[in-house]
Amino acid sequence: MFKGMKPVFWWGLALLYGYPFLMMILEMNIPGLTYHVKIGNAPLSFLYAHVIALLVVPMTVAILYWYVLEQEEKKSGAQTQGVKKNG
């Protein structure tokens, strides 16, 4: 089922699921991390859970998927037209 998936898919999947798992492990192992560490008046968990996990990580994965696949398409298009790259 996953045999034909490109490596960028697995990198994105690891980023989307690895970040929350890492934060969960840190919250369980560092006493007081959840509500005692604050930025301004908001707990730090609000920053990494709401801002980073809901906005930054998905946007990064979306750009990663778009950019890598676009570069592969350009590369394959150049090869089908007979253009050789130097390097």
C-alpha positions as CSV (number, residue, x, y, z in Angstrom):
1,M,0.0,0.0,0.0
2,F,2.8,2.5,0.8
3,K,5.3,1.0,-1.6
4,G,5.2,3.8,-4.1
5,M,5.2,6.7,-1.7
6,K,8.0,9.3,-2.1
7,P,10.5,9.9,0.7
8,V,9.1,13.5,1.2
9,F,5.8,12.0,2.3
10,W,7.6,10.1,5.1
11,W,9.5,13.2,6.1
12,G,6.3,15.2,6.3
13,L,4.6,12.4,8.2
14,A,7.4,12.2,10.7
15,L,7.3,16.0,11.2
16,L,3.5,16.1,11.7
17,Y,3.4,13.3,14.1
18,G,6.9,13.5,15.6
19,Y,6.5,17.1,16.9
20,P,3.4,16.4,19.1
21,F,4.9,13.2,20.3
22,L,8.1,14.9,21.3
23,M,6.2,17.6,23.1
24,M,4.1,15.0,24.9
25,I,7.3,13.2,26.1
26,L,8.8,16.5,27.3
27,E,5.6,17.4,29.2
28,M,5.5,14.1,30.9
29,N,9.2,14.1,31.9
30,I,9.9,17.8,32.8
31,P,8.0,18.8,36.0
32,G,6.2,22.1,35.8
33,L,6.7,22.6,32.0
34,T,3.0,22.6,31.2
35,Y,1.8,25.6,33.2
36,H,4.6,27.0,35.2
37,V,6.8,28.2,32.3
38,K,5.2,31.3,30.9
39,I,5.8,33.8,28.1
40,G,4.0,37.0,28.9
41,N,1.0,35.8,30.8
42,A,0.3,32.7,28.7
43,P,1.7,29.3,29.5
44,L,4.4,28.0,27.2
45,S,2.2,25.0,26.2
46,F,-0.2,27.4,24.5
47,L,2.7,28.6,22.3
48,Y,4.0,25.3,21.2
49,A,0.6,23.6,21.1
50,H,-1.5,26.2,19.4
51,V,0.8,28.4,17.4
52,I,3.6,26.0,16.4
53,A,1.7,22.7,16.1
54,L,-1.4,24.2,14.4
55,L,0.1,26.9,12.2
56,V,3.8,26.5,11.7
57,V,4.3,22.8,11.3
58,P,1.4,22.1,8.8
59,M,2.5,25.1,6.7
60,T,6.1,23.9,6.7
61,V,4.9,20.4,5.6
62,A,2.7,21.9,2.9
63,I,5.6,24.0,1.6
64,L,7.9,21.0,1.8
65,Y,5.5,18.9,-0.2
66,W,5.0,21.6,-2.8
67,Y,8.6,22.6,-3.2
68,V,10.1,19.1,-3.4
69,L,7.6,17.8,-5.9
70,E,7.9,21.0,-8.0
71,Q,11.7,20.4,-8.1
72,E,11.3,16.8,-9.1
73,E,8.9,17.9,-11.8
74,K,11.3,20.4,-13.2
75,K,14.1,17.9,-13.1
76,S,12.1,15.2,-14.9
77,G,10.9,17.9,-17.5
78,A,14.5,18.9,-18.2
79,Q,15.5,15.2,-18.6
80,T,12.7,14.4,-21.0
81,Q,13.6,17.4,-23.2
82,G,17.2,16.2,-23.4
83,V,18.8,18.9,-21.4
84,K,21.7,17.7,-19.3
85,K,22.6,19.4,-16.1
86,N,26.2,20.4,-15.3
87,G,27.4,19.1,-12.0
